[in-house]
Structures are given as C-alpha cells and as structure tokens.
C-alpha cells in the first residue's frame, strides 16, 4: 500500500512538473483520463438530450476534482469537456461502447 502511494505521488509530481513547464503533450497525459471517460459513458447510457448535457458537465467536474493537483484537475476538465460534443453525439447515436467511444475521441 505504501509503495502504491509513493508511486502515485511520484507520477503526480512528474505530471505536474511537465504540465507546469508547458509540456502538456498528449503523450504525457496519454490515457490518464481514460477511466473517467469510460465511467462517464457508462453512467450516461440511455439518457435523453436534456439530462445528458447537465450530466456530462457535472460528472466530469466531480471526477476531475478528485485528482490531487489543481492544475491536473483543470487539465482533466478541459481535456474531457473539450470532447463533450463528441461524447454527446456518440451517446445519442447509441452505437458506441465506452471503450470504443473513449478511444475514438483519444481519451484512451
């Protein structure tokens, strides 16, 4: 457990340093927000247009706020909400699984 916490702290510091230095390349954050994307898609399946818009913003804010660094929280929110129209369209089409949709929009 202690090793896991140390590893998490190291990753958070490394990402924070890279982000603060302006090196926010997709490769740095590659897949970091994938679990949030998949959970978002799973939770939103079957919702109608009106409730879906509110759900996406609320869910993303809540989940990203759980990240340990304010900068990382903002990057999470920006990255996922930047894809919100694609998420919205994919959910309304009903043809995309969470894995497929999140990969298609490059969050996984």
C-alpha positions in Angstrom: 0.0 0.0 0.0 2.8 2.4 0.9 4.6 1.6 -2.4 1.4 2.4 -4.3 1.0 5.7 -2.6 4.7 6.6 -3.3 4.2 5.6 -6.9 1.1 7.7 -7.2 2.8 10.7 -5.6 5.8 10.4 -8.0 3.5 10.2 -11.0 1.5 13.2 -9.8 4.7 15.3 -9.2 6.2 14.3 -12.6 3.0 15.2 -14.4 2.6 18.4 -12.5 6.2 19.4 -13.4 5.7 18.6 -17.1 2.4 20.4 -17.2 3.8 23.5 -15.4 6.7 23.6 -17.9 4.3 23.8 -20.8 4.9 20.2 -21.9 1.3 19.2 -21.9 1.7 17.0 -24.9 -0.9 14.3 -25.5 1.8 11.7 -24.9 2.3 13.0 -21.3 -1.4 12.6 -20.5 -2.0 9.6 -22.7 -4.7 7.6 -21.1 -4.7 9.4 -17.8 -8.4 10.4 -18.1 -9.5 7.2 -19.8 -11.2 5.7 -16.6 -13.1 8.9 -16.1 -14.2 8.9 -19.8 -15.3 5.2 -19.6 -17.2 5.8 -16.3 -18.9 8.9 -17.8 -20.1 6.9 -20.8 -21.3 4.0 -18.7 -23.3 6.3 -16.4 -24.8 8.3 -19.2 -26.1 5.5 -21.4 -29.8 5.7 -22.1 -30.1 9.4 -21.0 -32.0 11.8 -23.2 -30.6 15.0 -24.7 -31.7 17.4 -22.0 -30.4 15.5 -19.0 -27.3 14.4 -20.8 -25.8 17.8 -21.1 -26.1 18.5 -17.4 -24.9 15.1 -16.5 -21.7 15.3 -18.6 -20.5 18.6 -17.1 -21.4 17.6 -13.5 -19.8 14.2 -13.7 -16.6 15.5 -15.3 -16.3 18.3 -12.7 -16.9 15.9 -9.8 -14.5 13.2 -11.0 -11.7 15.6 -12.1 -11.9 17.4 -8.7 -10.8 14.2 -7.1 -7.4 14.5 -8.7 -4.6 15.6 -6.3 -3.4 18.8 -8.0 -5.4 21.9 -9.1 -3.6 22.1 -12.4 -4.3 18.4 -13.1 -7.9 18.9 -12.2 -8.3 21.8 -14.7 -6.4 19.8 -17.4 -8.7 16.9 -16.8 -11.8 19.1 -17.0 -10.5 20.8 -20.2 -9.5 17.6 -21.9 -12.8 15.8 -21.4 -15.1 18.8 -21.8 -13.2 19.7 -25.0 -14.5 16.4 -26.3 -18.0 16.8 -24.8 -19.7 17.3 -28.2 -18.2 14.1 -29.5 -19.2 12.3 -26.3 -22.7 13.7 -26.6 -23.0 12.7 -30.2 -21.6 9.2 -29.5 -24.0 8.6 -26.6 -27.1 9.8 -28.6 -26.2 7.6 -31.5 -26.2 4.6 -29.1 -23.7 2.7 -31.2 -20.5 3.2 -29.2 -19.3 1.2 -26.2 -17.4 3.1 -23.5 -14.1 1.6 -24.7 -14.7 2.4 -28.4 -16.0 5.9 -27.8 -13.2 6.9 -25.5 -10.6 5.5 -27.9 -12.3 7.3 -30.8 -12.0 10.6 -29.1 -8.5 9.9 -28.0 -9.0 9.9 -24.2 -7.9 6.3 -24.1 
